[in-house]
Amino acid sequence: MNLSQTKPAVFTLNIYGDNGKAQSFPFEGIGRISTVTGTLAVGGSTVIKTTGTDTAIGQGWAQLNYSGTTDSVGGFAVFSYSNGSEAAVPFESTIGRDPVLSFDNTNGFGMGVALANSDSSTMTVSATFKDGSGAILGASQFSMASMVHISFIFSQQWPFTAGKQGTVYFQCSDTFGPNAFGLAVLGLRFTPQGAFTSVAALEKWTLD
């Protein structure tokens, strides 16, 4: 969506696979491509939709660039499942230094998380998990190369979160120092019936 009421906007949507390289998908009316470009009229919008008929299973992330307006371009990504469930996720216009994500693996519910490193260098991610009382459940550290995407099921990747509810605090650093601006975080919460919804990450605030 072009949020400007005075100027058109030119956009470019670049799609990357888990390995950080361009990943193509089949789109309705466009074909199989890894970059979608277009121009949005003043106050205009468009829908970009995959065909859902690809024989190969692929996953990754997308980065939106735009120009031509002093305002901004906004939008949503919609994930659909064969059981009819959908989750709408707004585009992130900013990426926080230290994202915080809630999780709930109790009563048959399950959490998953997707992470993307949009930074230009390799990033080390430290994750600290706490329960509702603030007690630490566990911790994990891993590295992500530039532009890569990874996704986990909480209870599988971090068994100490099984049957637990709480928050995970991510802290990022790259080769240029701590607190790199580059980690995008998206949570997905699944019900025992298989329906799901998105969970947005929050930003940790520190008051001096």
CYANA upper distance limits for C-alpha pairs under 8 A (distance plus 0.5 A):
  1 MET  CA     40 LEU  CA      7.78
  1 MET  CA     43 GLY  CA      7.56
  1 MET  CA     44 GLY  CA      6.42
  1 MET  CA     45 SER  CA      4.70
  1 MET  CA     46 THR  CA      7.21
  1 MET  CA     73 VAL  CA      6.09
  1 MET  CA     74 GLY  CA      5.75
  1 MET  CA     75 GLY  CA      6.22
  2 ASN  CA      8 PRO  CA      7.68
  2 ASN  CA      9 ALA  CA      6.80
  2 ASN  CA     40 LEU  CA      6.48
  2 ASN  CA     41 ALA  CA      7.54
  2 ASN  CA     42 VAL  CA      6.88
  2 ASN  CA     43 GLY  CA      5.62
  2 ASN  CA     44 GLY  CA      5.94
  2 ASN  CA     45 SER  CA      6.62
  2 ASN  CA     72 SER  CA      7.08
  2 ASN  CA     73 VAL  CA      5.32
  2 ASN  CA     74 GLY  CA      7.19
  3 LEU  CA     42 VAL  CA      8.31
  3 LEU  CA     43 GLY  CA      6.33
  3 LEU  CA     44 GLY  CA      8.47
  3 LEU  CA     71 ASP  CA      6.89
  3 LEU  CA     72 SER  CA      6.15
  3 LEU  CA     73 VAL  CA      6.20
  3 LEU  CA     74 GLY  CA      7.31
  4 SER  CA      8 PRO  CA      7.80
  4 SER  CA     42 VAL  CA      6.59
  4 SER  CA     43 GLY  CA      6.36
  4 SER  CA     69 THR  CA      7.26
  4 SER  CA     70 THR  CA      8.03
  4 SER  CA     71 ASP  CA      5.83
  4 SER  CA     72 SER  CA      7.14
  4 SER  CA     73 VAL  CA      8.42
  5 GLN  CA     42 VAL  CA      5.92
  5 GLN  CA     43 GLY  CA      5.88
  6 THR  CA     42 VAL  CA      6.42
  6 THR  CA     43 GLY  CA      8.45
  7 LYS  CA     41 ALA  CA      7.94
  7 LYS  CA     42 VAL  CA      5.82
  7 LYS  CA     68 GLY  CA      7.51
  7 LYS  CA     69 THR  CA      6.03
  7 LYS  CA     70 THR  CA      8.48
  8 PRO  CA     39 THR  CA      7.39
  8 PRO  CA     40 LEU  CA      6.08
  8 PRO  CA     41 ALA  CA      5.18
  8 PRO  CA     42 VAL  CA      5.22
  8 PRO  CA     43 GLY  CA      8.31
  8 PRO  CA     68 GLY  CA      6.75
  8 PRO  CA     69 THR  CA      6.85
  9 ALA  CA     39 THR  CA      6.09
  9 ALA  CA     40 LEU  CA      5.61
  9 ALA  CA     41 ALA  CA      7.22
  9 ALA  CA     42 VAL  CA      7.95
  9 ALA  CA     66 TYR  CA      7.16
  9 ALA  CA     67 SER  CA      6.26
  9 ALA  CA     68 GLY  CA      5.23
  9 ALA  CA     69 THR  CA      6.01
  9 ALA  CA     73 VAL  CA      7.90
 10 VAL  CA     37 THR  CA      8.03
 10 VAL  CA     38 GLY  CA      6.35
 10 VAL  CA     39 THR  CA      4.84
 10 VAL  CA     40 LEU  CA      6.77
 10 VAL  CA     66 TYR  CA      5.97
 10 VAL  CA     67 SER  CA      5.74
 10 VAL  CA     68 GLY  CA      6.30
 11 PHE  CA     37 THR  CA      6.14
 11 PHE  CA     38 GLY  CA      6.07
 11 PHE  CA     39 THR  CA      6.70
 11 PHE  CA     40 LEU  CA      8.16
 11 PHE  CA     64 LEU  CA      7.55
 11 PHE  CA     65 ASN  CA      6.16
 11 PHE  CA     66 TYR  CA      4.63
 11 PHE  CA     67 SER  CA      6.96
 11 PHE  CA     73 VAL  CA      8.43
 12 THR  CA     35 THR  CA      7.37
 12 THR  CA     36 VAL  CA      6.24
 12 THR  CA     37 THR  CA      4.94
 12 THR  CA     38 GLY  CA      7.30
 12 THR  CA     64 LEU  CA      6.34
 12 THR  CA     65 ASN  CA      5.63
 12 THR  CA     66 TYR  CA      6.63
 13 LEU  CA     35 THR  CA      6.07
 13 LEU  CA     36 VAL  CA      5.52
 13 LEU  CA     37 THR  CA      6.76
 13 LEU  CA     62 ALA  CA      7.06
 13 LEU  CA     63 GLN  CA      6.26
 13 LEU  CA     64 LEU  CA      5.08
 13 LEU  CA     65 ASN  CA      6.89
 14 ASN  CA     22 ALA  CA      8.02
 14 ASN  CA     34 SER  CA      6.71
 14 ASN  CA     35 THR  CA      5.15
 14 ASN  CA     36 VAL  CA      7.17
 14 ASN  CA     62 ALA  CA      6.03
 14 ASN  CA     63 GLN  CA      5.74
 14 ASN  CA     64 LEU  CA      6.94
 15 ILE  CA     22 ALA  CA      6.40
 15 ILE  CA     23 GLN  CA      6.19
 15 ILE  CA     24 SER  CA      7.53
 15 ILE  CA     34 SER  CA      5.74
 15 ILE  CA     35 THR  CA      6.65
 15 ILE  CA     60 GLY  CA      7.83
 15 ILE  CA     61 TRP  CA      6.43
 15 ILE  CA     62 ALA  CA      4.82
 15 ILE  CA     63 GLN  CA      6.98
 16 TYR  CA     20 GLY  CA      5.99
 16 TYR  CA     21 LYS  CA      5.85
 16 TYR  CA     22 ALA  CA      4.98
 16 TYR  CA     23 GLN  CA      5.30
 16 TYR  CA     24 SER  CA      8.44
 16 TYR  CA     34 SER  CA      7.92
 16 TYR  CA     60 GLY  CA      6.04
 16 TYR  CA     61 TRP  CA      5.96
 16 TYR  CA     62 ALA  CA      6.52
 16 TYR  CA    147 MET  CA      8.10
 16 TYR  CA    148 VAL  CA      8.23
 17 GLY  CA     21 LYS  CA      6.22
 17 GLY  CA     22 ALA  CA      6.63
 17 GLY  CA     23 GLN  CA      5.39
 17 GLY  CA     58 GLY  CA      7.93
 17 GLY  CA     59 GLN  CA      6.51
 17 GLY  CA     60 GLY  CA      4.67
 17 GLY  CA     61 TRP  CA      7.05
 17 GLY  CA    148 VAL  CA      7.65
 17 GLY  CA    149 HIS  CA      7.39
 18 ASP  CA     59 GLN  CA      7.05
 18 ASP  CA     60 GLY  CA      5.46
 18 ASP  CA     61 TRP  CA      8.22
 18 ASP  CA    148 VAL  CA      5.70
 18 ASP  CA    149 HIS  CA      4.90
 18 ASP  CA    150 ILE  CA      6.69
 19 ASN  CA    147 MET  CA      7.99
 19 ASN  CA    148 VAL  CA      5.51
 19 ASN  CA    149 HIS  CA      7.24
 20 GLY  CA    145 ALA  CA      8.41
 20 GLY  CA    146 SER  CA      7.27
 20 GLY  CA    147 MET  CA      4.92
 20 GLY  CA    148 VAL  CA      4.52
 20 GLY  CA    149 HIS  CA      7.25
 21 LYS  CA    147 MET  CA      8.09
 21 LYS  CA    148 VAL  CA      8.30
 22 ALA  CA     34 SER  CA      6.40
 23 GLN  CA     33 ILE  CA      8.31
 23 GLN  CA     34 SER  CA      5.78
 23 GLN  CA     60 GLY  CA      8.15
 24 SER  CA     32 ARG  CA      6.33
 24 SER  CA     33 ILE  CA      5.13
 24 SER  CA     34 SER  CA      4.48
 24 SER  CA     35 THR  CA      8.23
 25 PHE  CA     31 GLY  CA      8.40
 25 PHE  CA     32 ARG  CA      5.56
 25 PHE  CA     33 ILE  CA      6.28
 25 PHE  CA     34 SER  CA      6.94
 25 PHE  CA     50 THR  CA      7.41
 25 PHE  CA     54 ASP  CA      8.14
 26 PRO  CA     30 ILE  CA      8.05
 26 PRO  CA     31 GLY  CA      5.65
 26 PRO  CA     32 ARG  CA      4.45
 26 PRO  CA     33 ILE  CA      7.11
 26 PRO  CA     50 THR  CA      6.14
 26 PRO  CA     51 THR  CA      6.40
 26 PRO  CA     52 GLY  CA      8.32
 26 PRO  CA     53 THR  CA      8.43
 26 PRO  CA     54 ASP  CA      7.42
 27 PHE  CA     31 GLY  CA      5.68
 27 PHE  CA     32 ARG  CA      6.59
 27 PHE  CA     33 ILE  CA      8.10
 27 PHE  CA     48 ILE  CA      7.60
 27 PHE  CA     49 LYS  CA      6.11
 27 PHE  CA     50 THR  CA      4.63
 27 PHE  CA     51 THR  CA      5.88
 28 GLU  CA     48 ILE  CA      8.01
 28 GLU  CA     49 LYS  CA      6.35
 28 GLU  CA     50 THR  CA      6.26
 28 GLU  CA     51 THR  CA      5.86
 40 LEU  CA     44 GLY  CA      5.89
 40 LEU  CA     45 SER  CA      6.53
 40 LEU  CA     46 THR  CA      7.88
 41 ALA  CA     45 SER  CA      7.87
 60 GLY  CA    149 HIS  CA      6.27
 60 GLY  CA    150 ILE  CA      8.31
 61 TRP  CA    116 ALA  CA      7.59
 61 TRP  CA    149 HIS  CA      7.22
 66 TYR  CA     72 SER  CA      8.12
 66 TYR  CA     73 VAL  CA      7.31
 74 GLY  CA     90 PRO  CA      8.33
 74 GLY  CA     91 PHE  CA      6.99
 75 GLY  CA     90 PRO  CA      6.41
 75 GLY  CA     91 PHE  CA      6.09
 76 PHE  CA     88 ALA  CA      6.68
 76 PHE  CA     89 VAL  CA      5.79
 76 PHE  CA     90 PRO  CA      4.72
 76 PHE  CA     91 PHE  CA      6.00
 77 ALA  CA     88 ALA  CA      6.18
 77 ALA  CA     89 VAL  CA      5.62
 77 ALA  CA     90 PRO  CA      6.83
 77 ALA  CA     91 PHE  CA      7.53
 78 VAL  CA     86 GLU  CA      7.14
 78 VAL  CA     87 ALA  CA      6.11
 78 VAL  CA     88 ALA  CA      4.89
 78 VAL  CA     89 VAL  CA      6.76
 79 PHE  CA     86 GLU  CA      5.92
 79 PHE  CA     87 ALA  CA      5.72
 79 PHE  CA     88 ALA  CA      6.97
 80 SER  CA     84 GLY  CA      7.38
 80 SER  CA     85 SER  CA      6.40
 80 SER  CA     86 GLU  CA      4.96
 80 SER  CA     87 ALA  CA      7.27
 81 TYR  CA     85 SER  CA      5.79
 81 TYR  CA     86 GLU  CA      6.83
 83 ASN  CA    194 GLY  CA      8.26
 83 ASN  CA    195 ALA  CA      8.14
 85 SER  CA    195 ALA  CA      5.88
 85 SER  CA    196 PHE  CA      6.93
 86 GLU  CA    195 ALA  CA      8.40
 86 GLU  CA    196 PHE  CA      7.50
 86 GLU  CA    197 THR  CA      7.53
 87 ALA  CA    196 PHE  CA      7.26
 87 ALA  CA    197 THR  CA      5.41
 87 ALA  CA    198 SER  CA      6.18
 88 ALA  CA    197 THR  CA      8.26
 88 ALA  CA    198 SER  CA      7.44
 89 VAL  CA    198 SER  CA      6.96
 89 VAL  CA    200 ALA  CA      8.46
 95 ILE  CA    181 PHE  CA      6.71
 95 ILE  CA    182 GLY  CA      6.86
 95 ILE  CA    183 LEU  CA      7.06
 95 ILE  CA    184 ALA  CA      6.59
 96 GLY  CA    181 PHE  CA      6.93
 96 GLY  CA    182 GLY  CA      8.38
 96 GLY  CA    183 LEU  CA      8.06
 96 GLY  CA    202 LEU  CA      8.50
 96 GLY  CA    203 GLU  CA      6.28
 97 ARG  CA    171 GLN  CA      7.77
 97 ARG  CA    172 CYS  CA      7.63
 97 ARG  CA    179 ASN  CA      5.83
 97 ARG  CA    180 ALA  CA      6.86
 97 ARG  CA    181 PHE  CA      6.08
 97 ARG  CA    182 GLY  CA      8.35
 97 ARG  CA    183 LEU  CA      8.31
 97 ARG  CA    203 GLU  CA      7.75
 97 ARG  CA    204 LYS  CA      8.46
 98 ASP  CA    169 TYR  CA      7.52
 98 ASP  CA    170 PHE  CA      6.00
 98 ASP  CA    171 GLN  CA      5.46
 98 ASP  CA    172 CYS  CA      7.22
 98 ASP  CA    179 ASN  CA      7.57
 98 ASP  CA    203 GLU  CA      6.47
 98 ASP  CA    204 LYS  CA      6.28
 99 PRO  CA    169 TYR  CA      6.82
 99 PRO  CA    170 PHE  CA      5.95
 99 PRO  CA    171 GLN  CA      7.70
 99 PRO  CA    185 VAL  CA      7.68
 99 PRO  CA    201 ALA  CA      6.34
 99 PRO  CA    202 LEU  CA      6.05
 99 PRO  CA    203 GLU  CA      5.28
 99 PRO  CA    204 LYS  CA      6.73
100 VAL  CA    167 THR  CA      7.33
100 VAL  CA    168 VAL  CA      6.25
100 VAL  CA    169 TYR  CA      5.18
100 VAL  CA    170 PHE  CA      6.66
100 VAL  CA    201 ALA  CA      5.92
100 VAL  CA    202 LEU  CA      5.50
100 VAL  CA    203 GLU  CA      6.29
100 VAL  CA    204 LYS  CA      6.79
101 LEU  CA    167 THR  CA      6.07
101 LEU  CA    168 VAL  CA      5.86
101 LEU  CA    169 TYR  CA      7.24
101 LEU  CA    185 VAL  CA      8.48
101 LEU  CA    187 GLY  CA      7.66
101 LEU  CA    199 VAL  CA      8.14
101 LEU  CA    200 ALA  CA      7.61
101 LEU  CA    201 ALA  CA      5.28
101 LEU  CA    202 LEU  CA      6.85
102 SER  CA    165 GLN  CA      8.35
102 SER  CA    166 GLY  CA      6.29
102 SER  CA    167 THR  CA      4.71
102 SER  CA    168 VAL  CA      6.83
102 SER  CA    199 VAL  CA      8.23
102 SER  CA    201 ALA  CA      8.15
103 PHE  CA    111 MET  CA      6.43
103 PHE  CA    165 GLN  CA      6.22
103 PHE  CA    166 GLY  CA      6.03
103 PHE  CA    167 THR  CA      6.29
103 PHE  CA    168 VAL  CA      8.02
103 PHE  CA    189 ARG  CA      8.20
104 ASP  CA    109 PHE  CA      6.95
104 ASP  CA    110 GLY  CA      6.78
104 ASP  CA    111 MET  CA      6.72
104 ASP  CA    163 GLY  CA      8.33
104 ASP  CA    164 LYS  CA      6.85
104 ASP  CA    165 GLN  CA      4.86
104 ASP  CA    166 GLY  CA      7.08
104 ASP  CA    189 ARG  CA      8.09
105 ASN  CA    109 PHE  CA      5.49
105 ASN  CA    110 GLY  CA      5.10
105 ASN  CA    111 MET  CA      6.75
105 ASN  CA    155 SER  CA      8.03
105 ASN  CA    161 THR  CA      7.55
105 ASN  CA    162 ALA  CA      6.40
105 ASN  CA    163 GLY  CA      5.37
105 ASN  CA    164 LYS  CA      5.77
105 ASN  CA    165 GLN  CA      6.35
106 THR  CA    110 GLY  CA      7.86
106 THR  CA    162 ALA  CA      8.19
106 THR  CA    163 GLY  CA      5.13
106 THR  CA    164 LYS  CA      6.18
106 THR  CA    165 GLN  CA      6.92
107 ASN  CA    163 GLY  CA      7.89
108 GLY  CA    191 THR  CA      7.40
108 GLY  CA    192 PRO  CA      5.70
109 PHE  CA    189 ARG  CA      7.70
109 PHE  CA    190 PHE  CA      6.17
109 PHE  CA    191 THR  CA      5.32
109 PHE  CA    192 PRO  CA      6.06
110 GLY  CA    153 ILE  CA      8.24
110 GLY  CA    154 PHE  CA      8.03
110 GLY  CA    155 SER  CA      8.21
110 GLY  CA    189 ARG  CA      6.37
110 GLY  CA    190 PHE  CA      5.62
110 GLY  CA    191 THR  CA      7.21
110 GLY  CA    192 PRO  CA      8.31
111 MET  CA    153 ILE  CA      6.64
111 MET  CA    154 PHE  CA      6.24
111 MET  CA    155 SER  CA      8.28
111 MET  CA    187 GLY  CA      7.42
111 MET  CA    188 LEU  CA      6.24
111 MET  CA    189 ARG  CA      5.15
111 MET  CA    190 PHE  CA      6.71
112 GLY  CA    151 SER  CA      7.74
112 GLY  CA    152 PHE  CA      6.07
112 GLY  CA    153 ILE  CA      4.78
112 GLY  CA    154 PHE  CA      6.04
112 GLY  CA    187 GLY  CA      6.19
112 GLY  CA    188 LEU  CA      5.60
112 GLY  CA    189 ARG  CA      6.98
113 VAL  CA    151 SER  CA      6.05
113 VAL  CA    152 PHE  CA      5.97
113 VAL  CA    153 ILE  CA      7.08
113 VAL  CA    154 PHE  CA      7.74
113 VAL  CA    185 VAL  CA      7.57
113 VAL  CA    186 LEU  CA      6.14
113 VAL  CA    187 GLY  CA      4.86
113 VAL  CA    188 LEU  CA      6.61
114 ALA  CA    149 HIS  CA      7.71
114 ALA  CA    150 ILE  CA      6.32
114 ALA  CA    151 SER  CA      4.67
114 ALA  CA    152 PHE  CA      7.08
114 ALA  CA    185 VAL  CA      6.42
114 ALA  CA    186 LEU  CA      5.72
114 ALA  CA    187 GLY  CA      6.90
115 LEU  CA    149 HIS  CA      6.16
115 LEU  CA    150 ILE  CA      5.88
115 LEU  CA    151 SER  CA      6.64
115 LEU  CA    183 LEU  CA      7.20
115 LEU  CA    184 ALA  CA      6.11
115 LEU  CA    185 VAL  CA      5.36
115 LEU  CA    186 LEU  CA      7.14
116 ALA  CA    147 MET  CA      7.10
116 ALA  CA    148 VAL  CA      6.30
116 ALA  CA    149 HIS  CA      4.86
116 ALA  CA    150 ILE  CA      7.06
116 ALA  CA    182 GLY  CA      8.35
116 ALA  CA    183 LEU  CA      6.22
116 ALA  CA    184 ALA  CA      5.64
116 ALA  CA    185 VAL  CA      7.35
117 ASN  CA    123 MET  CA      7.78
117 ASN  CA    144 MET  CA      7.08
117 ASN  CA    145 ALA  CA      7.59
117 ASN  CA    146 SER  CA      6.24
117 ASN  CA    147 MET  CA      5.42
117 ASN  CA    148 VAL  CA      6.16
117 ASN  CA    149 HIS  CA      7.12
117 ASN  CA    182 GLY  CA      5.91
117 ASN  CA    183 LEU  CA      5.34
117 ASN  CA    184 ALA  CA      7.05
118 SER  CA    146 SER  CA      6.95
118 SER  CA    147 MET  CA      5.41
118 SER  CA    148 VAL  CA      8.14
118 SER  CA    182 GLY  CA      5.27
118 SER  CA    183 LEU  CA      6.83
118 SER  CA    184 ALA  CA      7.86
119 ASP  CA    123 MET  CA      8.25
119 ASP  CA    146 SER  CA      6.25
119 ASP  CA    147 MET  CA      7.06
119 ASP  CA    180 ALA  CA      8.01
119 ASP  CA    181 PHE  CA      7.34
119 ASP  CA    182 GLY  CA      4.99
119 ASP  CA    183 LEU  CA      7.89
120 SER  CA    146 SER  CA      5.82
120 SER  CA    147 MET  CA      7.71
121 SER  CA    145 ALA  CA      7.01
121 SER  CA    146 SER  CA      5.38
121 SER  CA    174 ASP  CA      6.95
121 SER  CA    175 THR  CA      7.27
122 THR  CA    143 SER  CA      7.49
122 THR  CA    144 MET  CA      6.13
122 THR  CA    145 ALA  CA      4.64
122 THR  CA    146 SER  CA      5.56
122 THR  CA    174 ASP  CA      6.26
122 THR  CA    175 THR  CA      7.31
123 MET  CA    143 SER  CA      6.13
123 MET  CA    144 MET  CA      5.68
123 MET  CA    145 ALA  CA      6.74
123 MET  CA    146 SER  CA      7.78
123 MET  CA    172 CYS  CA      7.05
123 MET  CA    173 SER  CA      6.00
123 MET  CA    174 ASP  CA      4.78
123 MET  CA    175 THR  CA      7.69
123 MET  CA    180 ALA  CA      8.25
124 THR  CA    141 GLN  CA      7.63
124 THR  CA    142 PHE  CA      6.34
124 THR  CA    143 SER  CA      4.85
124 THR  CA    144 MET  CA      6.83
124 THR  CA    172 CYS  CA      6.27
124 THR  CA    173 SER  CA      5.76
124 THR  CA    174 ASP  CA      6.55
125 VAL  CA    141 GLN  CA      6.09
125 VAL  CA    142 PHE  CA      5.93
125 VAL  CA    143 SER  CA      6.47
125 VAL  CA    144 MET  CA      8.00
125 VAL  CA    170 PHE  CA      7.06
125 VAL  CA    171 GLN  CA      6.26
125 VAL  CA    172 CYS  CA      5.17
125 VAL  CA    173 SER  CA      7.12
126 SER  CA    139 ALA  CA      7.96
126 SER  CA    140 SER  CA      6.43
126 SER  CA    141 GLN  CA      4.91
126 SER  CA    142 PHE  CA      7.24
126 SER  CA    170 PHE  CA      6.16
126 SER  CA    171 GLN  CA      5.65
126 SER  CA    172 CYS  CA      6.91
127 ALA  CA    139 ALA  CA      6.06
127 ALA  CA    140 SER  CA      5.63
127 ALA  CA    141 GLN  CA      6.60
127 ALA  CA    168 VAL  CA      6.84
127 ALA  CA    169 TYR  CA      6.02
127 ALA  CA    170 PHE  CA      5.05
127 ALA  CA    171 GLN  CA      6.97
128 THR  CA    136 ILE  CA      7.68
128 THR  CA    137 LEU  CA      8.38
128 THR  CA    138 GLY  CA      6.75
128 THR  CA    139 ALA  CA      4.99
128 THR  CA    140 SER  CA      7.15
128 THR  CA    168 VAL  CA      6.00
128 THR  CA    169 TYR  CA      5.64
128 THR  CA    170 PHE  CA      7.14
129 PHE  CA    136 ILE  CA      6.23
129 PHE  CA    137 LEU  CA      5.86
129 PHE  CA    138 GLY  CA      5.91
129 PHE  CA    139 ALA  CA      6.45
129 PHE  CA    166 GLY  CA      7.76
129 PHE  CA    167 THR  CA      6.34
129 PHE  CA    168 VAL  CA      4.86
129 PHE  CA    169 TYR  CA      6.92
130 LYS  CA    134 GLY  CA      5.76
130 LYS  CA    135 ALA  CA      5.76
130 LYS  CA    136 ILE  CA      4.84
130 LYS  CA    137 LEU  CA      5.75
130 LYS  CA    138 GLY  CA      7.88
130 LYS  CA    166 GLY  CA      6.09
130 LYS  CA    167 THR  CA      5.94
130 LYS  CA    168 VAL  CA      6.82
131 ASP  CA    135 ALA  CA      6.07
131 ASP  CA    136 ILE  CA      7.04
131 ASP  CA    137 LEU  CA      6.98
131 ASP  CA    164 LYS  CA      7.72
131 ASP  CA    165 GLN  CA      6.45
131 ASP  CA    166 GLY  CA      4.67
131 ASP  CA    167 THR  CA      6.96
132 GLY  CA    165 GLN  CA      7.33
132 GLY  CA    166 GLY  CA      5.67
132 GLY  CA    167 THR  CA      8.17
137 LEU  CA    160 PHE  CA      7.03
137 LEU  CA    161 THR  CA      7.69
138 GLY  CA    160 PHE  CA      7.13
144 MET  CA    148 VAL  CA      7.00
144 MET  CA    149 HIS  CA      8.48
152 PHE  CA    156 GLN  CA      7.91
152 PHE  CA    157 GLN  CA      6.60
153 ILE  CA    157 GLN  CA      6.55
154 PHE  CA    158 TRP  CA      5.96
154 PHE  CA    159 PRO  CA      7.73
154 PHE  CA    161 THR  CA      7.04
154 PHE  CA    162 ALA  CA      8.00
155 SER  CA    159 PRO  CA      5.17
155 SER  CA    160 PHE  CA      7.57
155 SER  CA    161 THR  CA      5.98
155 SER  CA    162 ALA  CA      5.22
158 TRP  CA    162 ALA  CA      8.25
160 PHE  CA    164 LYS  CA      8.37
161 THR  CA    165 GLN  CA      7.89
171 GLN  CA    179 ASN  CA      7.36
172 CYS  CA    178 PRO  CA      6.93
172 CYS  CA    179 ASN  CA      5.70
172 CYS  CA    180 ALA  CA      6.40
172 CYS  CA    183 LEU  CA      7.86
173 SER  CA    177 GLY  CA      6.35
173 SER  CA    178 PRO  CA      4.63
173 SER  CA    179 ASN  CA      5.62
173 SER  CA    180 ALA  CA      5.82
174 ASP  CA    178 PRO  CA      6.82
174 ASP  CA    179 ASN  CA      8.17
174 ASP  CA    180 ALA  CA      6.55
176 PHE  CA    180 ALA  CA      8.38
185 VAL  CA    200 ALA  CA      7.92
185 VAL  CA    201 ALA  CA      6.55
186 LEU  CA    198 SER  CA      7.70
186 LEU  CA    199 VAL  CA      6.86
186 LEU  CA    200 ALA  CA      6.19
186 LEU  CA    201 ALA  CA      6.86
187 GLY  CA    198 SER  CA      6.24
187 GLY  CA    199 VAL  CA      5.10
187 GLY  CA    200 ALA  CA      6.69
187 GLY  CA    201 ALA  CA      7.76
188 LEU  CA    196 PHE  CA      7.10
188 LEU  CA    197 THR  CA      6.23
188 LEU  CA    198 SER  CA      5.05
188 LEU  CA    199 VAL  CA      6.15
189 ARG  CA    196 PHE  CA      5.85
189 ARG  CA    197 THR  CA      5.92
189 ARG  CA    198 SER  CA      6.74
189 ARG  CA    199 VAL  CA      7.33
190 PHE  CA    194 GLY  CA      6.41
190 PHE  CA    195 ALA  CA      6.18
190 PHE  CA    196 PHE  CA      4.78
190 PHE  CA    197 THR  CA      7.28
191 THR  CA    195 ALA  CA      5.87
191 THR  CA    196 PHE  CA      6.60
